[in-house]
Amino acid sequence: MFRSNGDDSFRAYLTAGTENLDEILEAGSPFLTMMDDLDSFLNQHVSGPNVEIDNQIIHLLRINARFLLMTGFRIGLTGHVSGIFPILRTALETACYALLMSKNDSLCDIWLGRNSSPEGFKACKNAFNKPMKDAQKLVDEHDPVLGAWMYALYESTIDFGAHPNAKTVTLHTRISDEEGMTRLENVGLYGLDNYGYECGLLACVELGLATALVLSMTYSTASTEAVQALQALNDRKNELEDIIREKHLQG
């Protein structure tokens, strides 16, 4: 976390994160632009006010996934890289639940009954025993490469922040020896243009793209316009990867 006059309090954390957010909003960023465009895609083709509601429960999941993505994006823009992955993981899981229900609407009632009784809880656990793998199979029907990509991204969220494993914690840790003393630091917030900061933003847009893709599949047919928009977003994501590679990893 950035320190202000040695202050590492909660208020200092809020201030530093807000400063990052304000700065990138003012300066602009291709990552921020893609976040805008991802949300515009969802608003236009998935969950916006002009999208026809085919199933109320599935549509609520679409809306919830969109708001989770926006929350993850906002956290990423503050520079708190490790904090984005639990949110983005849940956004993708929500999209996958919606996909499963779109192919079997009887799952909606089972899902709604999860907290109604011990029997309802057990029925829901059984029905959604391995939802991410089951969702991958449905994505595989469109393209096995996309299914593998979606599931690999889901697994990566666990590695990078959605689970308290060693990689998650030590990735943002700095250890150094100074005059016989060991200095231990954990980076909470990264600054703009930092490699860690921009990798966090890339994770936001890639998981956002995967979530948008899965949500688009919850409809029986996708318009040509939606398919073209997703392809354009994927091309932009690849360009952002190139930006990071050229800026931080060459030489």
ChimeraX commands (.cxc) that place a marker at each C-alpha (Angstrom):
marker #1 position 0.00,0.00,0.00 radius 0.5
marker #1 position 1.19,3.50,-0.65 radius 0.5
marker #1 position 2.08,5.38,2.50 radius 0.5
marker #1 position 1.37,9.02,3.10 radius 0.5
marker #1 position 3.71,10.45,5.73 radius 0.5
marker #1 position 4.05,7.00,7.23 radius 0.5
marker #1 position 0.29,6.58,7.49 radius 0.5
marker #1 position -0.89,3.08,6.60 radius 0.5
marker #1 position -4.38,3.45,8.05 radius 0.5
marker #1 position -7.65,2.55,6.38 radius 0.5
marker #1 position -8.24,6.22,5.53 radius 0.5
marker #1 position -4.84,6.41,3.83 radius 0.5
marker #1 position -5.74,3.32,1.81 radius 0.5
marker #1 position -9.01,4.93,0.71 radius 0.5
marker #1 position -7.22,8.12,-0.25 radius 0.5
marker #1 position -4.52,6.35,-2.28 radius 0.5
marker #1 position -7.04,4.19,-4.11 radius 0.5
marker #1 position -9.24,7.19,-4.89 radius 0.5
marker #1 position -6.23,9.12,-6.19 radius 0.5
marker #1 position -5.44,6.25,-8.59 radius 0.5
marker #1 position -9.03,6.10,-9.74 radius 0.5
marker #1 position -9.30,9.87,-10.24 radius 0.5
marker #1 position -5.99,10.00,-12.10 radius 0.5
marker #1 position -6.84,7.27,-14.60 radius 0.5
marker #1 position -10.32,8.70,-15.18 radius 0.5
marker #1 position -8.75,12.05,-16.00 radius 0.5
marker #1 position -5.86,10.73,-18.08 radius 0.5
marker #1 position -7.73,8.02,-19.91 radius 0.5
marker #1 position -6.45,4.53,-20.67 radius 0.5
marker #1 position -7.05,1.88,-23.36 radius 0.5
marker #1 position -7.91,-0.50,-20.50 radius 0.5
marker #1 position -10.54,1.90,-19.21 radius 0.5
marker #1 position -11.93,2.33,-22.72 radius 0.5
marker #1 position -12.33,-1.41,-23.10 radius 0.5
marker #1 position -14.08,-1.63,-19.73 radius 0.5
marker #1 position -16.53,0.98,-21.03 radius 0.5
marker #1 position -17.05,-1.00,-24.22 radius 0.5
marker #1 position -17.52,-4.29,-22.37 radius 0.5
marker #1 position -20.21,-2.71,-20.24 radius 0.5
marker #1 position -21.81,-1.16,-23.32 radius 0.5
marker #1 position -21.92,-4.62,-24.90 radius 0.5
marker #1 position -23.68,-6.06,-21.85 radius 0.5
marker #1 position -26.09,-3.16,-21.72 radius 0.5
marker #1 position -26.95,-3.45,-25.40 radius 0.5
marker #1 position -26.99,-7.21,-25.94 radius 0.5
marker #1 position -27.35,-8.95,-22.57 radius 0.5
marker #1 position -29.05,-7.16,-19.69 radius 0.5
marker #1 position -29.94,-3.60,-20.65 radius 0.5
marker #1 position -33.42,-2.05,-20.54 radius 0.5
marker #1 position -34.03,-2.67,-24.25 radius 0.5
marker #1 position -33.19,-6.38,-24.09 radius 0.5
marker #1 position -36.26,-8.63,-24.10 radius 0.5
marker #1 position -36.52,-10.71,-20.91 radius 0.5
marker #1 position -36.90,-14.38,-21.75 radius 0.5
marker #1 position -36.66,-15.75,-18.20 radius 0.5
marker #1 position -36.80,-13.54,-15.12 radius 0.5
marker #1 position -34.44,-15.63,-12.97 radius 0.5
marker #1 position -31.81,-15.98,-15.68 radius 0.5
marker #1 position -32.10,-12.29,-16.45 radius 0.5
marker #1 position -31.50,-11.40,-12.80 radius 0.5
marker #1 position -28.31,-13.43,-12.94 radius 0.5
marker #1 position -27.24,-11.54,-16.08 radius 0.5
marker #1 position -27.81,-8.22,-14.33 radius 0.5
marker #1 position -25.98,-9.39,-11.21 radius 0.5
marker #1 position -22.99,-10.55,-13.28 radius 0.5
marker #1 position -22.81,-7.13,-14.94 radius 0.5
marker #1 position -22.75,-5.28,-11.62 radius 0.5
marker #1 position -20.13,-7.65,-10.23 radius 0.5
marker #1 position -17.96,-6.92,-13.26 radius 0.5
marker #1 position -18.31,-3.18,-12.71 radius 0.5
marker #1 position -17.30,-3.67,-9.08 radius 0.5
marker #1 position -14.25,-5.69,-10.11 radius 0.5
marker #1 position -13.30,-3.05,-12.68 radius 0.5
marker #1 position -13.56,-0.30,-10.07 radius 0.5
marker #1 position -11.36,-2.20,-7.62 radius 0.5
marker #1 position -8.82,-2.83,-10.38 radius 0.5
marker #1 position -8.68,0.86,-11.25 radius 0.5
marker #1 position -7.80,1.71,-7.64 radius 0.5
marker #1 position -4.69,-0.47,-8.00 radius 0.5
marker #1 position -5.74,-3.21,-5.56 radius 0.5
marker #1 position -4.77,-6.08,-7.84 radius 0.5
marker #1 position -5.29,-9.01,-5.47 radius 0.5
marker #1 position -8.75,-7.70,-4.55 radius 0.5
marker #1 position -10.22,-8.05,-8.04 radius 0.5
marker #1 position -10.12,-11.82,-8.37 radius 0.5
marker #1 position -12.77,-12.89,-5.82 radius 0.5
marker #1 position -15.22,-10.48,-7.48 radius 0.5
marker #1 position -14.35,-11.45,-11.05 radius 0.5
marker #1 position -14.54,-15.14,-10.16 radius 0.5
marker #1 position -18.06,-14.67,-8.81 radius 0.5
marker #1 position -19.06,-12.70,-11.91 radius 0.5
marker #1 position -17.93,-15.56,-14.16 radius 0.5
marker #1 position -19.58,-18.15,-11.92 radius 0.5
marker #1 position -22.83,-16.17,-12.05 radius 0.5
marker #1 position -22.69,-16.14,-15.84 radius 0.5
marker #1 position -22.09,-19.89,-15.88 radius 0.5
marker #1 position -25.06,-20.53,-13.59 radius 0.5
marker #1 position -27.20,-18.47,-15.98 radius 0.5
marker #1 position -25.88,-20.54,-18.90 radius 0.5
marker #1 position -26.76,-23.82,-17.20 radius 0.5
marker #1 position -30.27,-22.58,-16.40 radius 0.5
marker #1 position -30.76,-21.36,-19.96 radius 0.5
marker #1 position -30.31,-24.93,-21.18 radius 0.5
marker #1 position -32.46,-26.47,-18.42 radius 0.5
marker #1 position -34.97,-24.06,-16.91 radius 0.5
marker #1 position -35.98,-26.57,-14.21 radius 0.5
marker #1 position -32.71,-25.59,-12.54 radius 0.5
marker #1 position -34.20,-22.15,-11.82 radius 0.5
marker #1 position -36.67,-23.54,-9.27 radius 0.5
marker #1 position -33.99,-25.74,-7.71 radius 0.5
marker #1 position -31.70,-22.72,-7.40 radius 0.5
marker #1 position -34.46,-20.61,-5.87 radius 0.5
marker #1 position -35.13,-23.33,-3.29 radius 0.5
marker #1 position -31.56,-23.48,-2.05 radius 0.5
marker #1 position -32.32,-21.79,1.26 radius 0.5
marker #1 position -35.90,-22.95,1.66 radius 0.5
marker #1 position -35.12,-26.13,3.60 radius 0.5
marker #1 position -32.35,-28.66,4.24 radius 0.5
marker #1 position -33.79,-30.71,1.38 radius 0.5
marker #1 position -33.78,-27.70,-0.91 radius 0.5
marker #1 position -30.16,-27.00,-0.03 radius 0.5
marker #1 position -29.16,-30.58,-0.78 radius 0.5
marker #1 position -31.07,-30.58,-4.07 radius 0.5
marker #1 position -29.31,-27.39,-5.16 radius 0.5
marker #1 position -25.89,-28.75,-4.22 radius 0.5
marker #1 position -26.59,-31.89,-6.24 radius 0.5
marker #1 position -27.94,-30.00,-9.24 radius 0.5
marker #1 position -24.97,-27.63,-9.33 radius 0.5
marker #1 position -22.35,-30.18,-8.31 radius 0.5
marker #1 position -19.70,-29.06,-10.82 radius 0.5
marker #1 position -21.17,-25.96,-12.46 radius 0.5
marker #1 position -17.98,-24.60,-14.01 radius 0.5
marker #1 position -17.06,-27.87,-15.71 radius 0.5
marker #1 position -20.66,-28.31,-16.85 radius 0.5
marker #1 position -20.66,-24.78,-18.22 radius 0.5
marker #1 position -17.37,-25.45,-20.00 radius 0.5
marker #1 position -19.01,-28.35,-21.82 radius 0.5
marker #1 position -21.75,-26.02,-23.05 radius 0.5
marker #1 position -19.20,-23.48,-24.25 radius 0.5
marker #1 position -17.27,-26.33,-25.88 radius 0.5
marker #1 position -20.33,-26.97,-28.07 radius 0.5
marker #1 position -19.67,-23.58,-29.64 radius 0.5
marker #1 position -15.89,-23.86,-29.65 radius 0.5
marker #1 position -13.67,-26.14,-27.50 radius 0.5
marker #1 position -10.94,-23.50,-27.55 radius 0.5
marker #1 position -13.29,-20.98,-25.96 radius 0.5
marker #1 position -14.41,-23.51,-23.36 radius 0.5
marker #1 position -10.84,-24.30,-22.35 radius 0.5
marker #1 position -10.00,-20.57,-22.26 radius 0.5
marker #1 position -12.99,-19.77,-20.04 radius 0.5
marker #1 position -12.20,-22.54,-17.57 radius 0.5
marker #1 position -8.49,-21.70,-17.46 radius 0.5
marker #1 position -9.38,-18.10,-16.61 radius 0.5
marker #1 position -11.63,-19.31,-13.82 radius 0.5
marker #1 position -8.82,-21.43,-12.39 radius 0.5
marker #1 position -6.44,-18.47,-12.65 radius 0.5
marker #1 position -8.67,-16.37,-10.38 radius 0.5
marker #1 position -8.10,-18.92,-7.64 radius 0.5
marker #1 position -4.33,-18.76,-8.13 radius 0.5
marker #1 position -4.14,-14.97,-8.16 radius 0.5
marker #1 position -6.45,-13.84,-5.39 radius 0.5
marker #1 position -9.70,-15.74,-4.97 radius 0.5
marker #1 position -8.07,-18.20,-2.55 radius 0.5
marker #1 position -5.47,-17.59,0.20 radius 0.5
marker #1 position -2.79,-19.77,-1.33 radius 0.5
marker #1 position 0.94,-19.11,-1.28 radius 0.5
marker #1 position 1.07,-17.70,-4.81 radius 0.5
marker #1 position -1.74,-15.25,-4.09 radius 0.5
marker #1 position -0.09,-13.82,-0.98 radius 0.5
marker #1 position 3.60,-13.91,-1.92 radius 0.5
marker #1 position 3.05,-12.44,-5.39 radius 0.5
marker #1 position 2.58,-9.01,-3.81 radius 0.5
marker #1 position 5.22,-9.46,-1.11 radius 0.5
marker #1 position 8.66,-7.86,-1.06 radius 0.5
marker #1 position 11.35,-9.18,1.31 radius 0.5
marker #1 position 14.76,-7.52,1.67 radius 0.5
marker #1 position 17.64,-7.43,4.14 radius 0.5
marker #1 position 18.66,-4.03,5.46 radius 0.5
marker #1 position 21.48,-3.64,7.99 radius 0.5
marker #1 position 20.91,-7.04,9.53 radius 0.5
marker #1 position 17.14,-6.57,9.62 radius 0.5
marker #1 position 14.58,-8.25,7.40 radius 0.5
marker #1 position 12.13,-5.86,5.77 radius 0.5
marker #1 position 8.76,-7.36,4.89 radius 0.5
marker #1 position 6.31,-5.45,2.69 radius 0.5
marker #1 position 3.03,-6.41,1.11 radius 0.5
marker #1 position 1.88,-4.26,-1.79 radius 0.5
marker #1 position -1.80,-3.43,-1.42 radius 0.5
marker #1 position -2.11,-0.74,-4.09 radius 0.5
marker #1 position -0.02,-0.38,-7.23 radius 0.5
marker #1 position 0.52,2.94,-8.97 radius 0.5
marker #1 position -0.57,3.83,-12.49 radius 0.5
marker #1 position 1.74,2.62,-15.29 radius 0.5
marker #1 position 3.17,0.00,-12.92 radius 0.5
marker #1 position 3.41,-3.49,-14.42 radius 0.5
marker #1 position 1.33,-4.96,-11.59 radius 0.5
marker #1 position -1.35,-2.29,-12.03 radius 0.5
marker #1 position -1.73,-2.86,-15.75 radius 0.5
marker #1 position -1.69,-6.64,-15.38 radius 0.5
marker #1 position -4.59,-6.24,-12.97 radius 0.5
marker #1 position -6.49,-4.18,-15.54 radius 0.5
marker #1 position -5.76,-6.79,-18.21 radius 0.5
marker #1 position -7.19,-9.46,-15.91 radius 0.5
marker #1 position -10.30,-7.33,-15.51 radius 0.5
marker #1 position -10.90,-7.03,-19.24 radius 0.5
marker #1 position -10.07,-10.65,-20.02 radius 0.5
marker #1 position -12.38,-12.03,-17.33 radius 0.5
marker #1 position -14.92,-9.41,-18.33 radius 0.5
marker #1 position -14.73,-10.68,-21.91 radius 0.5
marker #1 position -15.15,-14.30,-20.79 radius 0.5
marker #1 position -18.16,-13.35,-18.68 radius 0.5
marker #1 position -19.70,-11.41,-21.57 radius 0.5
marker #1 position -19.15,-14.37,-23.88 radius 0.5
marker #1 position -20.85,-16.82,-21.52 radius 0.5
marker #1 position -23.74,-14.42,-20.87 radius 0.5
marker #1 position -24.29,-13.98,-24.61 radius 0.5
marker #1 position -24.70,-17.76,-24.86 radius 0.5
marker #1 position -27.61,-17.69,-22.41 radius 0.5
marker #1 position -29.80,-16.59,-25.32 radius 0.5
marker #1 position -30.99,-19.16,-27.85 radius 0.5
marker #1 position -29.58,-17.10,-30.72 radius 0.5
marker #1 position -27.01,-14.33,-30.87 radius 0.5
marker #1 position -27.34,-11.52,-33.37 radius 0.5
marker #1 position -24.68,-10.99,-36.01 radius 0.5
marker #1 position -24.02,-7.61,-34.41 radius 0.5
marker #1 position -23.36,-9.21,-31.01 radius 0.5
marker #1 position -21.00,-11.80,-32.48 radius 0.5
marker #1 position -19.07,-9.11,-34.34 radius 0.5
marker #1 position -18.89,-6.96,-31.21 radius 0.5
marker #1 position -17.45,-9.85,-29.18 radius 0.5
marker #1 position -14.84,-10.50,-31.86 radius 0.5
marker #1 position -13.87,-6.83,-31.87 radius 0.5
marker #1 position -13.56,-6.88,-28.07 radius 0.5
marker #1 position -11.36,-9.96,-28.25 radius 0.5
marker #1 position -9.12,-8.24,-30.80 radius 0.5
marker #1 position -8.84,-5.26,-28.45 radius 0.5
marker #1 position -7.93,-7.54,-25.57 radius 0.5
marker #1 position -5.13,-9.02,-27.67 radius 0.5
marker #1 position -3.89,-5.49,-28.42 radius 0.5
marker #1 position -3.80,-4.72,-24.69 radius 0.5
marker #1 position -1.68,-7.81,-24.12 radius 0.5
marker #1 position 0.72,-6.52,-26.76 radius 0.5
marker #1 position 0.84,-3.12,-25.05 radius 0.5
marker #1 position 1.89,-4.69,-21.75 radius 0.5
marker #1 position 4.43,-6.94,-23.47 radius 0.5
marker #1 position 6.04,-4.05,-25.36 radius 0.5
marker #1 position 5.94,-1.67,-22.42 radius 0.5
marker #1 position 7.12,-3.88,-19.60 radius 0.5
marker #1 position 8.55,-7.16,-20.84 radius 0.5
marker #1 position 10.81,-6.35,-23.79 radius 0.5
marker #1 position 14.51,-5.85,-23.42 radius 0.5
marker link #1:1,2 radius 0.2
marker link #1:2,3 radius 0.2
marker link #1:3,4 radius 0.2
marker link #1:4,5 radius 0.2
marker link #1:5,6 radius 0.2
marker link #1:6,7 radius 0.2
marker link #1:7,8 radius 0.2
marker link #1:8,9 radius 0.2
marker link #1:9,10 radius 0.2
marker link #1:10,11 radius 0.2
marker link #1:11,12 radius 0.2
marker link #1:12,13 radius 0.2
marker link #1:13,14 radius 0.2
marker link #1:14,15 radius 0.2
marker link #1:15,16 radius 0.2
marker link #1:16,17 radius 0.2
marker link #1:17,18 radius 0.2
marker link #1:18,19 radius 0.2
marker link #1:19,20 radius 0.2
marker link #1:20,21 radius 0.2
marker link #1:21,22 radius 0.2
marker link #1:22,23 radius 0.2
marker link #1:23,24 radius 0.2
marker link #1:24,25 radius 0.2
marker link #1:25,26 radius 0.2
marker link #1:26,27 radius 0.2
marker link #1:27,28 radius 0.2
marker link #1:28,29 radius 0.2
marker link #1:29,30 radius 0.2
marker link #1:30,31 radius 0.2
marker link #1:31,32 radius 0.2
marker link #1:32,33 radius 0.2
marker link #1:33,34 radius 0.2
marker link #1:34,35 radius 0.2
marker link #1:35,36 radius 0.2
marker link #1:36,37 radius 0.2
marker link #1:37,38 radius 0.2
marker link #1:38,39 radius 0.2
marker link #1:39,40 radius 0.2
marker link #1:40,41 radius 0.2
marker link #1:41,42 radius 0.2
marker link #1:42,43 radius 0.2
marker link #1:43,44 radius 0.2
marker link #1:44,45 radius 0.2
marker link #1:45,46 radius 0.2
marker link #1:46,47 radius 0.2
marker link #1:47,48 radius 0.2
marker link #1:48,49 radius 0.2
marker link #1:49,50 radius 0.2
marker link #1:50,51 radius 0.2
marker link #1:51,52 radius 0.2
marker link #1:52,53 radius 0.2
marker link #1:53,54 radius 0.2
marker link #1:54,55 radius 0.2
marker link #1:55,56 radius 0.2
marker link #1:56,57 radius 0.2
marker link #1:57,58 radius 0.2
marker link #1:58,59 radius 0.2
marker link #1:59,60 radius 0.2
marker link #1:60,61 radius 0.2
marker link #1:61,62 radius 0.2
marker link #1:62,63 radius 0.2
marker link #1:63,64 radius 0.2
marker link #1:64,65 radius 0.2
marker link #1:65,66 radius 0.2
marker link #1:66,67 radius 0.2
marker link #1:67,68 radius 0.2
marker link #1:68,69 radius 0.2
marker link #1:69,70 radius 0.2
marker link #1:70,71 radius 0.2
marker link #1:71,72 radius 0.2
marker link #1:72,73 radius 0.2
marker link #1:73,74 radius 0.2
marker link #1:74,75 radius 0.2
marker link #1:75,76 radius 0.2
marker link #1:76,77 radius 0.2
marker link #1:77,78 radius 0.2
marker link #1:78,79 radius 0.2
marker link #1:79,80 radius 0.2
marker link #1:80,81 radius 0.2
marker link #1:81,82 radius 0.2
marker link #1:82,83 radius 0.2
marker link #1:83,84 radius 0.2
marker link #1:84,85 radius 0.2
marker link #1:85,86 radius 0.2
marker link #1:86,87 radius 0.2
marker link #1:87,88 radius 0.2
marker link #1:88,89 radius 0.2
marker link #1:89,90 radius 0.2
marker link #1:90,91 radius 0.2
marker link #1:91,92 radius 0.2
marker link #1:92,93 radius 0.2
marker link #1:93,94 radius 0.2
marker link #1:94,95 radius 0.2
marker link #1:95,96 radius 0.2
marker link #1:96,97 radius 0.2
marker link #1:97,98 radius 0.2
marker link #1:98,99 radius 0.2
marker link #1:99,100 radius 0.2
marker link #1:100,101 radius 0.2
marker link #1:101,102 radius 0.2
marker link #1:102,103 radius 0.2
marker link #1:103,104 radius 0.2
marker link #1:104,105 radius 0.2
marker link #1:105,106 radius 0.2
marker link #1:106,107 radius 0.2
marker link #1:107,108 radius 0.2
marker link #1:108,109 radius 0.2
marker link #1:109,110 radius 0.2
marker link #1:110,111 radius 0.2
marker link #1:111,112 radius 0.2
marker link #1:112,113 radius 0.2
marker link #1:113,114 radius 0.2
marker link #1:114,115 radius 0.2
marker link #1:115,116 radius 0.2
marker link #1:116,117 radius 0.2
marker link #1:117,118 radius 0.2
marker link #1:118,119 radius 0.2
marker link #1:119,120 radius 0.2
marker link #1:120,121 radius 0.2
marker link #1:121,122 radius 0.2
marker link #1:122,123 radius 0.2
marker link #1:123,124 radius 0.2
marker link #1:124,125 radius 0.2
marker link #1:125,126 radius 0.2
marker link #1:126,127 radius 0.2
marker link #1:127,128 radius 0.2
marker link #1:128,129 radius 0.2
marker link #1:129,130 radius 0.2
marker link #1:130,131 radius 0.2
marker link #1:131,132 radius 0.2
marker link #1:132,133 radius 0.2
marker link #1:133,134 radius 0.2
marker link #1:134,135 radius 0.2
marker link #1:135,136 radius 0.2
marker link #1:136,137 radius 0.2
marker link #1:137,138 radius 0.2
marker link #1:138,139 radius 0.2
marker link #1:139,140 radius 0.2
marker link #1:140,141 radius 0.2
marker link #1:141,142 radius 0.2
marker link #1:142,143 radius 0.2
marker link #1:143,144 radius 0.2
marker link #1:144,145 radius 0.2
marker link #1:145,146 radius 0.2
marker link #1:146,147 radius 0.2
marker link #1:147,148 radius 0.2
marker link #1:148,149 radius 0.2
marker link #1:149,150 radius 0.2
marker link #1:150,151 radius 0.2
marker link #1:151,152 radius 0.2
marker link #1:152,153 radius 0.2
marker link #1:153,154 radius 0.2
marker link #1:154,155 radius 0.2
marker link #1:155,156 radius 0.2
marker link #1:156,157 radius 0.2
marker link #1:157,158 radius 0.2
marker link #1:158,159 radius 0.2
marker link #1:159,160 radius 0.2
marker link #1:160,161 radius 0.2
marker link #1:161,162 radius 0.2
marker link #1:162,163 radius 0.2
marker link #1:163,164 radius 0.2
marker link #1:164,165 radius 0.2
marker link #1:165,166 radius 0.2
marker link #1:166,167 radius 0.2
marker link #1:167,168 radius 0.2
marker link #1:168,169 radius 0.2
marker link #1:169,170 radius 0.2
marker link #1:170,171 radius 0.2
marker link #1:171,172 radius 0.2
marker link #1:172,173 radius 0.2
marker link #1:173,174 radius 0.2
marker link #1:174,175 radius 0.2
marker link #1:175,176 radius 0.2
marker link #1:176,177 radius 0.2
marker link #1:177,178 radius 0.2
marker link #1:178,179 radius 0.2
marker link #1:179,180 radius 0.2
marker link #1:180,181 radius 0.2
marker link #1:181,182 radius 0.2
marker link #1:182,183 radius 0.2
marker link #1:183,184 radius 0.2
marker link #1:184,185 radius 0.2
marker link #1:185,186 radius 0.2
marker link #1:186,187 radius 0.2
marker link #1:187,188 radius 0.2
marker link #1:188,189 radius 0.2
marker link #1:189,190 radius 0.2
marker link #1:190,191 radius 0.2
marker link #1:191,192 radius 0.2
marker link #1:192,193 radius 0.2
marker link #1:193,194 radius 0.2
marker link #1:194,195 radius 0.2
marker link #1:195,196 radius 0.2
marker link #1:196,197 radius 0.2
marker link #1:197,198 radius 0.2
marker link #1:198,199 radius 0.2
marker link #1:199,200 radius 0.2
marker link #1:200,201 radius 0.2
marker link #1:201,202 radius 0.2
marker link #1:202,203 radius 0.2
marker link #1:203,204 radius 0.2
marker link #1:204,205 radius 0.2
marker link #1:205,206 radius 0.2
marker link #1:206,207 radius 0.2
marker link #1:207,208 radius 0.2
marker link #1:208,209 radius 0.2
marker link #1:209,210 radius 0.2
marker link #1:210,211 radius 0.2
marker link #1:211,212 radius 0.2
marker link #1:212,213 radius 0.2
marker link #1:213,214 radius 0.2
marker link #1:214,215 radius 0.2
marker link #1:215,216 radius 0.2
marker link #1:216,217 radius 0.2
marker link #1:217,218 radius 0.2
marker link #1:218,219 radius 0.2
marker link #1:219,220 radius 0.2
marker link #1:220,221 radius 0.2
marker link #1:221,222 radius 0.2
marker link #1:222,223 radius 0.2
marker link #1:223,224 radius 0.2
marker link #1:224,225 radius 0.2
marker link #1:225,226 radius 0.2
marker link #1:226,227 radius 0.2
marker link #1:227,228 radius 0.2
marker link #1:228,229 radius 0.2
marker link #1:229,230 radius 0.2
marker link #1:230,231 radius 0.2
marker link #1:231,232 radius 0.2
marker link #1:232,233 radius 0.2
marker link #1:233,234 radius 0.2
marker link #1:234,235 radius 0.2
marker link #1:235,236 radius 0.2
marker link #1:236,237 radius 0.2
marker link #1:237,238 radius 0.2
marker link #1:238,239 radius 0.2
marker link #1:239,240 radius 0.2
marker link #1:240,241 radius 0.2
marker link #1:241,242 radius 0.2
marker link #1:242,243 radius 0.2
marker link #1:243,244 radius 0.2
marker link #1:244,245 radius 0.2
marker link #1:245,246 radius 0.2
marker link #1:246,247 radius 0.2
marker link #1:247,248 radius 0.2
marker link #1:248,249 radius 0.2
marker link #1:249,250 radius 0.2
marker link #1:250,251 radius 0.2
view
